[in-house]
């Protein structure tokens, strides 16, 4: 009997928020869905032996013998992904590259793969596997427009590392985002907007072990009518969940009530800045700092923990922005703050603008993880931006400040775990030369 051919589905890693204590390596974030969904979409009649590895939480089997290696790339892990692709090709494997970075910079990725996948892979991935098994693999598989996410199989969560993630159970209900923030890759591809049938989402949630899960969506409530239908359907399941939404969520009390009744326990919200001018500059003018109190209060009144994201390095940011933002977080009573640096991912509106202004320091993609300075800010030096960014992380998670932020309501545990994780992360950051690498020569596929 012929042994099944071996398929490795590989996420190179690159999550900066990882707890690494010897043999214990755990991500502070939710488990990604890319690998588990690709594994589920493997046609069962092909008889492939599937291995899934997320390099953020597991060692990569460099000496493993695989017939086909599929690598999904985000920008921060693109260069590592290319190195891995070259390595496995040299060992005789067929290599396929996909993921958002491949859709952004297709020609850059092409030399490192036998085939590339552009756009969403739900329809092209099974066809690619059949073609490969039949010996007729094409150099490119492309899907244009929104994802088709009705009738998807349940993700192969059995293949992901046990205890590798703070939140191991993740779900998708929507794809894409209908906003146009200049730093976001969603409008840069573009891949459109689609919703998964509510019945499919409910079936997926029912299949989960345990009483908690997270939505892995860019903006769960972008379609308010769909979100209301979804939350009403989730209520009887009596599970707790979290997700990502915009500040617009607070404008609809009915939506908030349905959300809370359905088991929402925490939300990640991109406040981004306390400056209206800075928000307009990034095309996120629908955020209104004057209404942030209302947003946070409306969620707290429903016992929902608020994880607030803020970006530094915007054109209106001065060296005072760090102190003002940290003070605003305390005043707003945000439960878990999180900080990022303004990062012009390739082919986004931010990239094209900053490239034209000669303000991009380098295109060493390893540092495009929102935690390294890769631009020349308008009103401060790159070094000032880096120092202020690290100061904000450390100042916000001083023991006394973080302890005061942990509120005593029904979701205290979520707030406590989040503050502890980010306190550990902030103390690992150091402002040194390693945060400013030498520039790399541009690849042919970069524009």
N, C-alpha and C positions, 0 to 999 in steps of 0.2 A: 504494500500500500504506500502510495506517495505521501510523504509528510506535508502538512500545510505550509505554505509560504509565510514568512514572518514579516509583519507590518509593525513599524514603530511610528507612533504618533507622538511628536515631540514639541513641547513648548520650551524654548531655550531658557526661560526664566526671566530675571530682570526686575522682579518686584523689589523696590527698595525697602519696603516695610516688612522685614522678615526677622523673626527671633531665631538666632543661631546659637545654640548652647551645646557644643559637641555633637553627639548623635541626634539631638533634638533640633529639628529645623522646621519652623512653622511660620506660615504667612499670617500677618495681621488682617489680611483681607479675606473676601469671600472666594470660594473655589471658582476658577474659570470654567466656562461651559464649552469652550471651543473643542478641547480634546475629547471630552466625554460624548459630545454630540457627534463628532466625526466618527468615533468608534461605533456609535449606535447606528450610523448610516451605512456601515459596511454591509453589503448584501450577504445574507447568511449562506447562500448557495456557493459563494466563492471560497469558503473554507480557509479563511485567513486566520493566523495566530496573531492576535492584536496585543501590543504592549503600549501603554500610555505612560509618558514621563513628563512631569512639570519640573524643569530645572530649578525653579525657585525653591522647591521643597524636597527634591530628591536628586541623587547623583545621576548624571547622564551616562548610560552604558556605552562608553566610547569603544570598548573592545567587543561589543555585541555583534553578532552576525545577523543582519537583517536583509531581506530581499527588497523591501520598499520602505523608505523613510519619508514621512510627511512632516514638514516643519512649518509651524504658524509663526509669523513674525509681526511683532510690534516694532516701532521705530527704535526704541531704546535697546532692543535685542537684535537688531538687524545684522550688525557686523558679527556678533557671536553666532547668529544663525547661519550666516554665509560660511563661517569657518567650520561649523558643524556639517553643513551640507557638503563642503569640499572634502571633509574627513570621511564621511560615509560613502561618498562616491568613489573615493580612492580605495575603499574597502570592498567595492563591487556592488554597492546598493544602488538602486534607482532612487533618485531624490526628487520630491515634489515640494515646491515652496508656495505658501499662500499666506493669508492674513492681511491686515490693513496696510502694512508697509509695502507689500507687494502690489496692492491696488494703487497706492500712492506713487510708487517708483518702480514700475514694471520693468523697464529696461535695465535698471540697476540690478535687479534680482535675477534676470534671465540667465546670465553666464554661470550661475552657481547651481542650476537645476536642470534636470531632464525635462521637467514640465512645470508650469506655473499655473496657479489658480487665481483669477482676478474676479473680485466681487464676492458675493455670498456663495457658499459652497453646497448648500442643501441639495441643489439639483445636479451640479456638475461633479461632485465628489463620487457618488455611486457610478456615474458613467465613466469617470476617469479610472476607477478601480477595475471595471469590466474591460475597458480598453487595455489596461496594463496586463491583466491576466491573459488577454487574447493576443498580446504581443503587438498591439497597434496604438501605443500611447502617443497622444498628440503633444506638441510642444506647449500648447496653451489651452486652458479651459476658462471660458469667460461667461459670467452671468451679468447682464445689464439690469439696472433698476432695482426695485424693492425685493426683499426676500420673500419667498413663498414658504410660510411657516405653519400652514395647516397640515394636520396629519403626521407630524414628525414623531419618530419613535422616542421613547423615554431615553434620556442620556445614560450612558454606561457608567454610572457613578461607582459601580463595583470596581472599576479599574483605577480610580484615583487613590492617592495615598491616604490611608486612614490617619486621622489626627494631623493632617497636613495644613489645615486651615482653621482659623477661628470660626468661620462659618462654612461648613463643608457642603451644605445643601443649598443649591442655587437653581433658579427658575428663570426662563425668559417668557415674557408676555407680549413684548413689542420689539420692533427693530427700528433703529434709526432715531432721528430727532428732527423736528420740523422747525427748530430755531436756527439761527445763522451766526452764532458766536465766531469771531474771526480766528480764534486759536483752535477750534474744534475740527477734527478730521472728518466728521460725519458729512458736513456739506461740501467737503473738498473732493469726495470721490466721484459724484454723490450716489448714494445707495437708496435714497427714498425712505418711506415710512410704511410700516406694515404692522398689523395686529394679528395675534394668534387667536383662534377661536377660544372663547371663554371655557367651553367644555373641555378642550384639550389642556388648558392651563390647570383647571380643577383636577383632572385626572392625574396630571403630573404631580400636583401637590399631594393628592391622596396617596401616591406611591411612595412618598418620602417617609423614611423612618424618623422618629423624633417629632417634637412639637414646634420647631423653629426652622425658618428658611429665609432666603433673601432673593429678591428680584434682581437680576443682572441686566437691567435695562438702563438706557441712557437717560430717559425721562418718562417714567412710568405713567404719569398723568397728563401727557401731552394731548391725548384725545380724552377729554373729560367724560364724554358719554360712555366710551368704552371702559374707562376706569371705574365709573360708577357701577356698570353691569358686572365687572370683574369683582369688585369688592363685595357686592351683594351676594355673589355666588360663593365667595370664600368664607363668609361669616359662619355658615353651619359647620365648617371643618374645625373651627376652634383652634387654629394654629397661630403662632406669633411670627411676624415677618418684618423685614426692613427693605428699603429700596431707595432709589434716587429720584428726586423730583426737583422742579424749579420753585422759585418763590411764588409763582402764580397760584400754587396750590391753596394758599391762604385766602384767596378771593372767593372761594365757594364753600360756605359752611356745610352744605349738604354733602359735598365730596369729603370734607374732613371728617364728618360724623360717620359716613359709610366706611372710610378708611380705618378709623379707630375701632369701629364695631367689628371689622373684619380681622382684627388682630395686629394692626400695625403697631410696632413697638419702637422703631427708630427710623429716621429719614436722613439721608445725605443730601444737602442742599448747597448748590454753588452760589454763595453770596458774592464771592470774588473780590469785592472792594467796598469800601465805605465812601468812595468818591463817585458822585453821579457823572462827572466828566470822564473819569476813567472807564466807567461802565459803558457810556455811550461810545467811547473810542474802540471798545472791543465788540461793539454791536450787541450789547446785552443791556440796552436801556430799559428793558422791562423790569429789571431789578431796580428797586427804589429804596435807597438806604433809610429814608424817612419812614418806611413801612416795615423795616426789619423787626422792630419791636413787636408789631402786630403779628408777623409771621411766626416768630418764636413763641409768643404768648399763646397764640391759638393752638399750637401743637402741644405745648406744655399742659394746657388746660385739658387736653385729651390724653395725657400721660405718654406722649411720644417724645423720645429722646432726639435731640437735634444735633447732628454732626454737620458743622459748618465749614465750608471750604473757602479759602481766601488766597488770592494770587498776588504776588509781588513782582515788580519790574514793569508795571504798566507806564504808559507815557506820562501820566500825571503824577506818578509817585516820586516824592522827594525823600530824603533820608529820614524825615519825620513819620513816614507812612507806617513803619514798623511799630513805633510806640502808640500811634493813634489806633492801629488795627487791634493790637493786643488789649488796649483799654476798651475799645468797642466790644470786643468779644466778652469781656467781663461784664460790661454794662448790659449787653443784650442777653446775658445768661445762657450763652450757647454751651451745650453740655460737653461736646467733643470738638475742639477746633482742629483744623488740618490746613497745612500751608503748601503752596506750590509756587514755582517760578514760571513766569510768562515764557512759554516755549513755542517757537514757530515750527511746528511739525511740517515736513515737506509738502509743498503745493497747497497749503492752507492760505487763506487770505492774509493772515499775519506773516507767514513766510514770504509771500510775494512783496508785501509792503516793506518789511525790514530788509529784505534782500536788495530792493531798489534803493533803500536809504543807506546801504553798506553798514548795517548795524548787527549783522550776524557774525559772531566771533569765529565760528568754525562749524563744520558739518560732520563732526565726529559723532555718529549716532549713538554711541555708547552713553553719551552724556545727555541725551534727549529723553530724560525720564521725569521731567518737571522738578527735579531736586538739585539740578546743577545750572549755573548761570551760563547761557549760551548766546546772550545778546549783549549789546551795549545800550544800557538804559539811556533815556533822554535827559534825566535830571540828576543822575548820580553815576558814579563809576561802577564797573562790574564788581570790583572788590567791595565797595560799599554795599551793593545789593546782596552779595554773598554773606557778608558779616551780619547785615541786618536780618536776613532770612534765618540764619542759624540762631541769632539772638531771639527772634520771635518764637522759634520752636522751644528753646530752653526756658525762656521767660514764662511762656504760657503753661509749661508743664512742671514748674517748680512745685515741690511737694505740697506746700501750703495752699497754693493757688488751685492745683488740680484737685486736692481733697475737698476744698470748698465748693468746687464745681460739681462734684458728685451729689446729685440730688436724691433725697429720700422719698422716692415714690416707687410705684410698682416695677419700674425698669431700672432701678439703681445698678444692677449687675452689669448691664450693657455699658452704662456710663463709666463705671469703675474699670472695666476691662479695657475700654477704649482709651481712657486717660493713662492707664498703666502702660499700655503698649506704646503709645506715642511718647510718653516720658522716656522710655527706654530708647526709642528711636532718636529722639532729639539729642540725647547725651552721646550718641555715637557720631554725630556730625562734628566735623572739625574743619575750620577754615584754613586750608593749606594749599600748597601748589598742586596737589593731585586733583583739585576741583577745577583747574584750568588747564586742560591738555593742550598740546601743540596742535595746530590745524592739520587736517588731513587733506590730501588731494581729492578733488571731486571725482566721483565715478561717472562713467559715460551717461548713466541714466538720470543724473540729477539735472534739474532745470533751475 
